[in-house]
Amino acid sequence: MGAVSVVNAIASGRGATVAVRLRTRARVEVEQSPGEWDVALNGRFVGSTLAQETVAKTMLAIGLDPSRHSGSVETTTEAPVGVGLKTSSSSSVAISMATLAAFGRQRYAPHDILGYSVSASLASGVSATGALDDAASCLMGGANFTDNLSRKVLSSQRLGKPLTVLIRVPQGRSRRKKVSLRSVRTFSKEADEIFRLGKRGKVWNAMTLNGFLYCSIYGYDPLPATQALEAGALGAGLSGTGPAVAAVFGEQGEPDRLEEAWSDGGANVIVTQTTDEGATFER
């Protein structure tokens, strides 16, 4: 599964996400001989350090030497890449599970899969915190609150009936590299207050406040989130380091109105749902 942000973990090390129905699938094929690993994403060959690190961390954990194997990793995802929609974490979770399946192991402890994903994310440099919060929702579904620095899942909540989620994906990429980690972490107290609010049950309030905070930090226009709230969204805000913005609707909102407003601005609009379903092995 995919996920969107409730609380970004970069500022304080503690984060929260909600799982959404944007599927990522992975296939790992292994050769019993040393050599290269070919990696493809959505049908295109890429030089993904994350994929290779994920395979290596998973193999080492089950007592195998990655240097004595070679093979291929093929990943497909329904989510746009590089816009804050957790595709790195969803891919590492899927690749880890596919690696286990390639060696005939289709039982796992969630804590182990999350550990492989976090270790690979840190080793490859794709995440400053290891993105445990992202991986947790991609693997287990629901809403997940984590302490990324201590690698602990603090709370995993079921959402119940699926809620409508709109995701606005404008042109452009994340502005993460334009702002230093040191600058972001000056907002750690504010981010922690928002985290505590969400963990107490005010998940959508936290999502909105987090979105406005990180729009301010990274210099994004908060108007799309404001439009979502005016259309009756339960919560809306920047996902990850953007530029994607997510809005969650209950029964009383007007998602069609928001979809029209966001589309008029030239952005791609994805319509999906929250989910309590976790990742599964392909049959």
C-alpha angles and dihedrals in degrees: 000000000000129000144206129213127267094166122005110228098209097091101048107008092247119101146166136205140178123224119240133186100262104123128215121192129190137189123193122193118189133204119201093229136077117266147095130327116227114210126196129182119195090343097311124107112240136177097241115176088181093060093048093046091049092053091046095048091048094048093048090051092058093046101263129129110234092199090065093056138061135180145117139297119203119186131180126185136185091209124086111253125239099014102100101274098122097251092147092057095041089051095048091049091049093045092049091052091045090051091054090048091051088062094045096258112130099159121082144158111244089225090060095050090048090050093053091048094049093046092049092047091053095043092050094044096235092125134036093207104029090254096246090160091056094046093047094060092041090054104034107023125221125067117320130193116195145175099224095187093058093033094236130142101219098183136004113191130189114227098203117206111034114259125212114255125194118194122196114207112185127187114279138050137268118295092213095116091054093065123058121236088235090059093048092049092058084078094056095115093052092046091050091052089053090047092053090049091055094044089054088061103272091113098152094043088054091049091055096046091046090052094053092045094053094041086059093047096048099033100246123153109255092205096101091056091046090052089052093052091048087054090056102262116167088222138348137181152126114307115222110322090329155181086181117085122200128203125191121206134198125196095286100056132091107235092164090059091051094046089056093048094048093045091051087061091062097252127132110248121206119198116202142132141250114255140199091199118110132209119292137192116261113253 
